[in-house]
């Protein structure tokens, strides 16, 4: 029953909706599994939801509203030289999710 405020935007219109949840996750795959199990409404990145929407497993709601962007980080051990493989991967992530 914890309260959570969701902010959304549609053009110049902005709203804040206060909702309650009984189950919370910090992992997109867990949110996806909960949605597929019918546990409620979730906010997922489009790349995670799209295949399930296409197969009729999930129904999009509030499609014309946007939530604030979620930060995503690529983490790797620090060293003096970044490998070419890692640089290519980071560039690909930025291109796909940017």
N, C-alpha and C positions, 0 to 999 in steps of 0.2 A: 503494500500500500504506500510506497514512497512516492512523493510528488516529484514531478519532473516538468520543467518548462521547455517547450519546443518552440523555436523561432522559425518562421517560414516567410518566404517572400514570393510575390507574384507581380512582376513589373515593379511599379513604385509602391505597391501595397505591402505592408509588413504586418504580421500578426504574431502574437505569442499565445500559445495554447498550453494550459496546465493540465497535465494528465497524471495518471497514477499507474504504477506497474508493480507486479508482485515478483517477477523474475527479471533479472538483468544480467547481461553478459558484457564482456569486453573483447569479444571475438566475433567477427562477421560471420564465420561459418556456424557458430552457435546460434546467432540470430536467424540465419537462413534455415537451419534445422528446426528452430522453434516455429517459424512461419509455415514451413512445410507440414509441420505436425498440427497446424491449426490453432496455435496458442495465442494468436492475436495479431495486431498490426505492428509491423516493424519498418524501420527506415534502413534500406540497404543501398549500397552503391549499385548503379544501373548494370555494371558489368557482372555483378553477382546475381541480380534478380532476372535479367533479360532472358536467359535460357528457360527459366521456370515459368515466366510469364508466357513465353512463346508456346510452351507445352500445356498451358492452362492450369498449371499447378499453383500459381500465385495470381492474384488479381491486383492490378495497380489501382491505387486511390490517390486523390489529390495530385494528379500528374502535372497540373499546370503550376504547382507550388514548388519552390526549391528550398531546401534546407541549407544552412551555411556549409561551406566546404569542410570536409573532414581532413585533418592533416594525415599524411602518410610519410613514413620515413624508411629509407633504405639504410640498414645498419651493417657495418662491416668492421673488422678489427683494424685499428689504426696501424699504419706502417709508412715508411718513407715514400714508397712508390705504389700507385694504384695500378693493378694489372689491367691490360687491355680488355680482358674478358669482363671484368667488373665494370669498367667504363662503358662498354657496349651494353651491358645489362642495365645500368643506371639510365643511360640514354633511352633505351627501349621502354623502361618503366615510365619515364617522363613523357615520352611520346604517347604511350597507350593511356595513361591515367592523367596526364597533364591537362 
